[in-house]
């Protein structure tokens, strides 16, 4: 057993020991909500969110003053099959955009006071040097870059496995390292996003392999591809699955055969956050594929993952159904980067602010529900 395998096994033991969400904290959180000046349950999903956050954190009134959005980036060898509307070089260019503060995720993260950390876990093309030199942050929106490349992108999954099992485990370890660092800095809440041209192809292959559903059911248009490209994408995924026949009972094997380095790093981020009792907010389809892998390894992780939104990718609804999570938002997003997760942080803030800011029936002098006595 390698060091990465031993580390992952130890982490899975930690998650297994956590068991279900903390029932006592959830009960106290519910009692707090029911004492506020409103009919019980009238704030709907916001109340469920308050209770879930208590169960995840193990405390009735958790707060999240410091939050981070982790964006994992890597390239995909399968892009050479013509499955994307954009060239592979865009991955590195967009990482540069994140670092300069010019992407959608930078704008939305700033709006919810979240710092953005970008992990280069396998970007194949050079990241423009101008993005990391001089000029300082753009309106306080620039991201921090962690360079931790496992390899220069994955291989073409239709020819050979996307990566070795060893590389998949190394990429997971990168995600674990990032969470340990963020937790050490006092980060209370973690959201996840990704960047990697071709990664909806990898995510679709993962979801198809893990659910047993045909690629046609789970594969969408990604960056907005046309009909011929979509047909090529479906054929590519089917060809890769036929070649490797990944075993759904072996999540790491699925990840290595048809996944991506950034997806593997996100698996590490999710598992690390769960083990550290940090609430973690999922973004769209690609982070959902990472979540399926994570839950395949640690079933108790599922209730501890917050579904930020449901994207327009057809496979994402299937992922959320398998995870059992109700998305906080549904805005037909399909950008990635963590944009939907960032907006969901705003709802978390709203839920916590209502919990802590509303008057109780007693403090406001408002009569509570009438006690009905049965004849």
C-alpha positions in Angstrom: 0.0 0.0 0.0 1.4 3.4 -1.0 1.4 6.4 1.3 -1.4 8.0 -0.6 -3.5 4.8 -0.2 -2.8 4.7 3.5 -3.7 8.3 3.9 -7.0 7.9 2.0 -7.9 4.8 4.0 -7.2 6.7 7.3 -9.4 9.6 6.1 -12.2 7.2 5.2 -12.1 5.7 8.7 -12.4 9.3 10.1 -15.5 9.9 8.0 -17.0 6.5 8.9 -16.5 7.4 12.6 -18.5 10.6 12.1 -21.6 8.6 11.3 -24.9 10.4 10.6 -25.3 14.2 11.0 -25.3 15.4 14.7 -28.9 14.8 15.8 -28.6 16.8 19.0 -27.3 19.9 17.2 -30.0 19.6 14.6 -32.7 19.3 17.2 -31.5 22.4 19.0 -31.2 24.3 15.7 -34.8 23.3 14.9 -36.0 24.4 18.4 -34.2 27.8 17.8 -36.0 28.3 14.5 -39.4 27.3 15.9 -39.0 30.0 18.6 -38.6 32.8 16.1 -41.5 35.1 15.1 -42.9 33.0 12.2 -44.9 29.9 11.7 -42.8 26.8 12.0 -41.2 25.8 8.7 -42.4 28.9 7.0 -38.9 29.8 5.7 -38.8 26.5 3.9 -35.5 25.4 2.5 -33.7 28.1 4.5 -34.8 26.3 7.7 -33.7 22.9 6.4 -30.3 24.5 5.5 -29.9 25.9 9.1 -30.6 22.4 10.5 -28.2 20.7 8.0 -25.4 23.1 8.8 -25.8 22.3 12.5 -25.7 18.6 11.8 -22.6 18.9 9.6 -20.7 21.2 12.0 -21.7 19.4 15.2 -22.8 22.7 16.8 -26.3 24.2 17.0 -25.4 27.7 15.8 -22.4 27.5 13.5 -21.1 30.6 11.8 -18.9 30.9 8.7 -17.0 34.2 8.8 -14.2 32.9 6.5 -15.1 31.0 3.4 -13.1 29.8 0.4 -13.9 28.6 -3.1 -11.5 26.0 -4.4 -11.3 25.8 -8.2 -9.3 22.7 -9.4 -7.9 23.0 -13.0 -6.5 20.4 -15.4 -6.5 19.4 -19.0 -8.0 16.4 -20.8 -6.4 14.3 -23.5 -9.8 13.4 -24.9 -10.1 17.0 -26.2 -8.2 15.8 -29.3 -11.3 13.9 -30.3 -13.1 17.1 -31.0 -15.6 17.0 -28.1 -15.4 20.7 -27.1 -16.2 24.0 -28.6 -13.0 25.4 -27.3 -9.3 24.5 -27.6 -7.4 23.0 -24.7 -5.3 26.1 -24.4 -8.3 27.9 -22.9 -7.7 26.0 -19.6 -4.5 27.8 -18.9 -5.9 31.1 -20.2 -8.8 30.9 -17.9 -6.6 30.1 -14.9 -4.8 33.3 -15.8 -8.1 35.1 -15.8 -9.0 33.7 -12.4 -5.6 34.9 -11.0 -6.2 38.4 -12.5 -9.7 38.6 -11.0 -11.6 38.8 -14.3 -13.7 35.7 -14.3 -17.3 35.2 -13.2 -16.2 33.3 -10.2 -14.0 36.2 -9.0 -16.9 38.6 -9.2 -19.4 36.3 -7.4 -16.9 35.3 -4.8 -16.2 38.9 -4.0 -19.9 39.4 -3.6 -20.1 36.8 -0.8 -16.7 37.7 0.7 -15.1 34.4 -0.3 -11.5 33.9 -1.2 -10.7 32.0 -4.4 -8.0 29.3 -4.4 -7.0 27.8 -7.8 -5.2 24.4 -7.9 -3.1 23.7 -11.0 -3.3 19.9 -10.7 -2.6 19.2 -14.4 -2.9 22.2 -16.7 -1.1 21.2 -19.9 -0.5 24.6 -21.5 1.5 27.4 -20.0 -0.4 29.8 -17.7 0.4 33.3 -19.0 3.0 34.8 -16.8 1.4 38.2 -16.8 -1.4 36.8 -14.7 0.8 36.3 -11.7 3.2 39.2 -12.1 2.6 42.8 -11.0 -0.5 44.9 -10.9 -1.9 43.5 -7.7 -5.5 42.3 -7.3 -8.3 43.6 -9.5 -10.8 45.2 -7.1 -9.8 42.7 -4.5 -10.9 39.8 -6.7 -7.7 38.1 -7.7 -7.3 34.4 -6.8 -4.4 32.5 -5.2 -2.7 29.8 -7.2 -1.4 26.5 -5.8 0.8 24.7 -8.3 0.6 21.0 -7.6 0.6 19.3 -11.1 0.4 15.6 -10.9 1.0 15.3 -14.7 0.4 17.4 -17.8 -3.2 16.6 -18.3 -4.8 13.2 -18.8 -4.4 10.8 -21.7 -7.0 10.2 -24.3 -9.5 7.9 -22.6 -10.5 6.2 -25.9 -6.9 4.9 -26.3 -5.8 4.2 -22.8 -6.8 5.0 -19.2 -7.0 8.7 -18.6 -4.5 8.3 -15.8 -2.9 5.6 -13.6 -4.4 4.6 -10.3 -1.3 6.1 -8.7 -1.9 9.5 -10.4 -5.6 9.5 -9.4 -4.6 8.9 -5.7 -1.9 11.6 -6.0 -4.4 14.1 -7.3 -6.8 13.2 -4.5 -4.0 13.8 -2.0 -3.5 17.3 -3.5 -7.1 18.1 -2.6 -6.6 16.8 0.9 -3.5 19.0 1.3 -5.4 22.1 0.2 -8.2 21.5 2.7 -5.7 20.9 5.5 -4.1 24.2 4.7 -7.4 26.1 4.5 -8.7 24.6 7.7 -5.4 25.6 9.4 -6.0 29.2 8.2 -9.4 29.2 9.8 -11.6 28.7 6.8 -15.1 27.7 8.0 -16.9 26.9 4.8 -15.6 25.5 1.5 -17.2 25.6 -1.9 -15.8 23.9 -5.0 -15.5 24.6 -8.7 -13.4 23.5 -11.7 -11.8 24.5 -14.9 -10.8 22.1 -17.6 -11.7 22.0 -21.3 -13.2 18.6 -22.0 -14.2 17.9 -18.5 -17.9 17.5 -19.1 -16.9 14.5 -21.3 -15.0 13.0 -18.4 -17.8 13.8 -16.0 -20.4 12.2 -18.3 -18.2 9.1 -18.6 -17.9 8.9 -14.8 -21.6 9.3 -14.2 -22.5 6.7 -16.8 -20.0 4.2 -15.4 -21.2 4.7 -11.8 -25.0 4.8 -12.5 -25.1 2.2 -15.3 -27.1 4.7 -17.4 -26.2 5.1 -21.1 -24.2 8.1 -22.2 -27.2 9.5 -24.0 -29.0 10.0 -20.7 -26.2 11.9 -18.9 -24.4 13.8 -21.6 -25.2 17.4 -22.4 -23.9 20.2 -24.5 -21.2 21.4 -22.1 -19.7 24.6 -23.5 -22.5 24.9 -26.1 -21.4 22.4 -28.7 -23.4 21.8 -32.0 -25.1 18.6 -33.0 -22.2 17.0 -34.9 -19.9 17.7 -31.9 -22.4 16.3 -29.5 -22.7 13.1 -31.5 -18.9 12.9 -31.5 -18.9 13.4 -27.7 -21.4 10.6 -27.2 -19.4 8.2 -29.5 -16.2 9.1 -27.6 -17.7 8.4 -24.2 -19.2 5.1 -25.4 -15.9 4.1 -26.9 -14.0 4.8 -23.7 -16.5 2.9 -21.6 -16.4 -0.1 -23.9 -12.6 -0.1 -23.8 -12.2 0.1 -20.1 -15.4 -1.3 -18.7 -14.8 0.4 -15.3 -16.3 -1.3 -12.3 -18.8 1.0 -10.4 -17.8 -0.8 -7.2 -14.3 0.6 -7.6 -14.6 4.4 -7.6 -10.9 5.0 -7.9 -10.8 2.7 -10.9 -13.6 4.6 -12.6 -11.8 7.9 -11.9 -8.5 6.6 -13.3 -10.1 5.1 -16.4 -12.2 7.9 -17.6 -11.9 10.8 -15.1 -9.8 14.0 -14.8 -7.1 15.2 -12.5 -9.2 18.2 -11.4 -12.1 15.9 -10.7 -9.7 13.7 -8.6 -8.5 16.7 -6.7 -12.1 17.7 -6.0 -12.7 14.3 -4.5 -9.9 15.0 -2.1 -11.3 18.5 -1.3 -14.8 17.0 -0.6 -13.5 14.2 1.6 -11.1 16.4 3.5 -13.8 19.0 4.2 -16.2 16.3 5.4 -13.6 14.8 7.7 -12.9 18.3 9.1 -16.6 19.0 9.7 -16.6 21.9 7.3 -19.7 22.4 5.2 -18.9 22.0 1.6 -21.0 23.4 -1.2 -21.1 21.7 -4.6 -21.3 23.5 -7.9 -22.5 21.9 -11.1 -22.2 18.7 -13.1 -18.4 18.2 -12.8 -18.3 18.7 -9.0 -21.3 16.4 -8.9 -19.3 13.7 -10.6 -16.6 14.2 -8.0 -19.2 13.9 -5.3 -20.4 10.6 -6.7 -16.8 9.3 -6.5 -16.5 10.7 -2.9 -19.7 9.1 -1.8 -18.8 5.8 -3.4 -15.7 5.8 -1.2 -17.5 7.2 1.9 -21.3 6.8 1.9 -21.7 8.9 5.1 -20.3 11.9 3.2 -23.5 12.3 1.2 -25.6 14.2 3.7 -22.7 16.5 4.5 -22.5 17.8 0.9 -24.7 20.9 0.1 -26.0 21.0 -3.5 -25.5 24.6 -4.5 -27.6 24.5 -7.6 -28.9 22.3 -10.5 -27.3 23.0 -13.8 -28.8 22.7 -17.3 -26.6 19.6 -17.9 -29.0 16.6 -18.1 -26.7 14.4 -16.1 -26.6 16.8 -13.1 -30.3 16.1 -12.2 -29.4 12.4 -12.2 -26.3 13.0 -10.0 -28.4 15.0 -7.5 -31.0 12.3 -7.4 -28.3 9.7 -6.6 -26.8 12.0 -3.9 -30.2 12.7 -2.4 -29.5 16.4 -2.3 -32.0 19.1 -3.0 -30.4 22.0 -4.9 -30.6 25.4 -3.4 -30.9 27.1 -6.8 -32.0 26.3 -10.3 -30.9 29.0 -12.7 -30.0 27.0 -15.9 -26.3 27.6 -15.2 -23.6 25.7 -17.1 -20.5 27.8 -16.6 -18.7 25.9 -13.9 -15.9 27.6 -12.0 -17.9 27.4 -8.8 -20.3 30.1 -9.9 -23.5 28.4 -8.7 -21.8 27.4 -5.4 -20.8 31.0 -4.8 -24.4 32.2 -5.2 -25.5 29.4 -2.8 -23.1 30.9 -0.2 -25.4 33.9 -0.3 -28.3 31.7 0.7 -26.3 30.2 3.5 -25.6 33.7 4.8 -29.3 34.5 4.5 -30.3 31.4 6.5 -27.7 32.1 9.3 -28.6 35.8 9.5 -32.3 35.0 9.9 -31.5 32.4 12.6 -29.4 34.9 14.6 -31.2 38.2 13.8 -34.9 37.5 14.2 -36.8 38.2 17.4 -38.3 35.3 19.4 -41.9 35.2 20.3 -40.9 36.0 23.9 -38.6 38.9 23.2 -41.0 40.5 20.7 -44.1 40.1 22.9 -45.8 38.2 20.0 -48.2 35.4 20.9 -47.1 31.9 19.7 -49.3 29.2 18.1 -52.5 28.4 19.9 -52.3 25.2 22.0 -55.2 23.1 20.8 -56.8 20.8 23.3 -58.5 17.8 21.9 -62.0 17.1 23.3 
